[in-house]
């Protein structure tokens, strides 16, 4: 989810569903770039600050992981089969 100044928080950010280990590591390593978003944070989501010069390759990897965490299993399996990463094409 994209948020710009959500309820006046002053952040330009994405909120992404995150794997617990990855979320905890990001929060510890870079608290200026990552945060626990309101509402969704207790469910495991992470806030990604887009206004803190985070390389787009890292943003893309976080979004990709969020999609993998949220996507229906059948869709994941179908796409993994298409790109050769997990099945027949």
C-alpha positions in Angstrom: 0.0 0.0 0.0 1.2 3.5 -0.9 0.9 6.3 1.7 1.8 9.9 1.4 1.6 11.8 4.7 -0.8 9.3 6.2 -2.8 11.1 8.9 -0.1 13.8 9.0 2.9 11.4 9.7 5.1 13.2 7.2 6.2 10.0 5.4 6.2 9.0 1.8 6.1 5.2 2.2 5.0 1.8 1.1 3.4 -0.6 3.6 4.3 -4.2 2.7 3.5 -7.6 4.1 6.8 -9.0 5.4 8.3 -12.3 6.5 8.9 -11.9 10.3 12.6 -12.5 10.1 13.1 -10.0 7.3 11.0 -7.4 8.9 12.8 -7.7 12.3 16.2 -7.5 10.6 15.3 -4.4 8.5 13.8 -2.6 11.6 17.0 -3.3 13.6 19.5 -2.5 10.8 17.9 0.7 9.4 15.3 2.3 11.6 15.5 5.6 9.6 14.3 3.8 6.5 11.9 1.2 7.9 9.1 1.4 10.5 6.1 -0.5 11.9 3.1 1.0 10.2 -0.1 1.7 12.2 -3.0 -0.7 11.8 -1.0 -3.3 9.7 2.2 -3.4 11.8 0.8 -5.9 14.4 0.0 -8.2 11.5 3.6 -8.3 10.3 3.7 -5.5 7.8 6.7 -3.1 7.4 6.8 0.5 6.4 9.3 1.4 3.8 10.3 5.1 3.6 10.6 6.2 0.0 11.9 9.6 1.1 15.1 8.2 2.6 17.1 7.4 -0.6 16.6 3.6 -0.5 17.8 2.0 -3.7 15.0 1.0 -6.0 16.4 -2.5 -6.3 15.9 -2.9 -2.5 12.4 -1.5 -2.7 11.6 -3.9 -5.6 12.9 -6.9 -3.6 10.8 -5.9 -0.6 7.7 -5.5 -2.8 8.4 -8.9 -4.4 8.7 -10.6 -1.0 5.5 -8.9 0.1 3.7 -10.2 -3.0 5.1 -13.7 -2.3 3.8 -13.5 1.2 0.3 -12.4 0.2 -0.4 -14.1 -3.1 -2.6 -17.2 -3.3 -0.6 -20.4 -3.5 -2.1 -21.4 -6.9 -1.0 -18.1 -8.4 2.4 -18.4 -7.0 2.8 -22.0 -8.3 1.6 -21.0 -11.8 4.0 -18.0 -12.0 6.9 -20.0 -10.7 6.2 -22.6 -13.4 6.2 -19.9 -16.1 9.6 -18.5 -15.3 11.2 -21.9 -14.7 11.8 -21.3 -11.0 9.6 -24.0 -9.7 7.9 -26.2 -12.3 7.4 -26.9 -16.0 6.7 -24.1 -18.4 
